[in-house]
Amino acid sequence: MLSDMDEQPPDQRIDSVFHRAPRRRRTQPALSRDRIVAATITLLDREGSSALTMRRVAAELGVHATSLYWYVERREDLVDLAVDEILAGAAAAPPADGLPWDAAVKETARRFYAALTEHTWAAEFAGSRPLVGPNAVALSRRIIEALGGLGGGEERRAVAIRAVSNQILGAATSAVAMRAAKESPAEEHEGALATAVSEADALAVEHTFFDQALDLVVRGIGAEHGA
């Protein structure tokens, strides 16, 4: 997740909607990528990830599905564009200049996590799709740059990057799953609690503890780097 994908040579980039040149049309288009992304988010918020198809998005827009192929090639493009769009607000608010590395990491991670968990489908998709859109890259780069000042070898910094990445994506995925469980029939949620092997385990089933876990990760990184 936390990588400067934009800095890779073109021949080494993954095939992503963000790396393809837009197709040109001879006439003024009735659609736009922005309209398609907005319709995708509306559909996902209303009906969830399983409802997303090119045909359903086209129906939201009142056009034929073939019209979408001027702007996107496949369903995965819709996913990637929608996920990056919901990260726009978080990406637009960088940490203040001169903020200590640990505060910058935690502030950016919290914004990233909050944006993903605001939309259940976003957290679901973010755990399975490469986050290479401009907003995701901007957020990732802030964390990488904050961690880059710690010194140490490349592998140690890579481990720190991976630890923060896993915390954001893992916690977001877990949080939306917990939300769904709490919204399910009471007996199912109570059944999950009944499997807890201790009071602490039951608390972990009930609460995300994102901030506390993030603090633990960041303190561990600081200790490892002597910061």
N, C-alpha and C positions, 0 to 999 in steps of 0.2 A: 504493500500500500504506500508506504512513505518513501517514494523514490522520485528522482527528477527525470521522469519519462520524456519530457520535452527536450532534454539535452542529449538524448540518444540519437545516433545517426539514423536517417530515414529508413535505411535498409534493415535496421535492427529493431524497429518499433513493432509492437503488436498491431494487428489489424483492428483499428478502432475508428469509430465515426469522427473522432476528434483529429485524426491524422489524415483523413481523406479530403481531397479538394471537392468542393460542392459542384454538382452537375449544373451546366448552364442550360437555360431555357430560352427559346426564341421569343416568347411572349411574356408579358408581365404575369407572374404567377398569382393565382388566387390564394395560395397557401404560403406559409413561411415556416421555417424551422421553429420559430418561437411559438407560433400557434399550435404546431404539432406537439411540442413539449408541454405546453399548458394543458392541452386536451389529454395527454398521457397522464399527467399528474392528477387531473380531475378524475379520470377513470380509476386510477390506482387508489386514490384516497377513498373513493366511493365503494369500490368493489374488491380491492385487494389484488395481489400479484397474479393470482391464477386467472384473472379476467383479461389480462393484457395480451392482445393480439393486434396485428396490423388492421384487421377488419374492424375490431371494436373501436380503435382510435379513429379510423376513417369515419365510422358511424357517428362518433362524437362530433366530428367536424362537418358532417353532412356531405362527404365526398366519397368517391370510389376508392377502394384500397390501393389501386394502382397509382393514384395521385401521390401517395406517400413516398413511392420509390424514387421520386426526384430528389428527395431530401434524406432518406434513410434507406439502408439496404435490407435490414432485418429487425426482428423484435429486439434483439440485444442492443441495437442502436438506440431504440426508444428507452430501454432501461438505463443505459449509460448517460444519455442526455438528461433524463428525469432526475437521476440521482445527483448528477453534478449541479443541476439547477437548484435543488433544495439545499445545497451547500453554499449557495451564493451569499446569503446573509452572514454566515459564519466567516466566509472568506473576506468579506468586505470590512471586517473589524479586526485589524491586526493588533497585536500587543503593543503597548506603549514603548517608545524608544528607551533603551537603557534598562529595561526590565531584567532582573536576574534570570539566568537560564531556566531554573526550575519553575519560576512563576510563569515564564513565557510558554514553557511546555504544557503546564497544567491549564493555563487559560485557553490555549489553542485546542488542546485535547477535549476540554469541556465543551467548547463551541462545536467541535466536530461531532462529539457524542450526542449533544442536544439536538443538532440538526437531523442526525440519522434516526434518533428515537422519536422525533416528532411525527414521522411517517413510518408506520410499521413496515411497509414494503421496502423502504429505503434501506433499513437495517438488514432485512432479509437479502436484498440484492447485493449490498456492499460486501457481504461476507463471501460472495461467490463470483464477483466480477472485478476486473482490474479497475482501480480508481485513477484514471489518467486524464480526466477532464480538467479544465483550467482552474476551477474552484478547488477541487480535490488536491491538485498539484500545489496550489498556493498554500493551502493549509499544511500539507505534508512538508513543504519546503521550510515553513516557519519552524516546525518541530526539528527537522534535520539541522537547520542552521543553529538553533538554540543548543542542541546537543553537540554540535561540531566544535564548540569552544571548550569542551571538557578535556581535550587532549587524549592521549593514549593511542593505541593502534587502531587501524581501520576495522578490524574484527570486533574490538570492544565497542566501538561506536555503532557498528552494525547491530550488535546484540541489543544495545540500548534502544536503537530505532525500532527493532523488532518487538521489544518489550512494550513500548508505548503503543505501537500499532496493534499488537494483540489485545492490549487493554481496551483500546477504543472499539475495535471491531467485535471482539469477543463479548465485551460488556453490552454493546448495543444489541447484538443478536440475542443475548440472554435476556436483556430487558424487555424486548418486544415479545419474546416467548413467555416470559413471566406475566406480562400484561394479558396475553391471550389466555393463559391458564386461569387467571383470576376472573376473566370474563366468561369462562366456560361454566358448565353446571357445577354447583357447589360441591357435589360428591367427588368430582374429578380433582378439584383443587385440594379438597380435604384428603384425598387419596395420596396426592403428592406429598403433603405435609406428613402423612402417616409413615412415609418411607424414611423420614429423617432419622438419623441414628443418634442425634444429640440435640440439645436446645440450640447450640450454636449452628448446627446444620439446618434446623428449622428456620432460624433467623435468616440464613443465607438463601433459603428457598423463598422467603417472603420479601426480601429487600435486595436491591442491586448493590448498594454500598459502593457506587461508582467512585465518588470523591475519595473515600477512604482507601479503596484499592489503588487508585491513581497515586495518591500520596505515598503509599507503600512502594509502588513501582519507582517513583521518582526518587524517594529517599534511598532505595537500593542502588539506583544508578549513581547517585551522588557518592554513596559510600564506596562503590566499586572504583570510581574515578578519583576518590579523595577530595571531592568538592564539598 
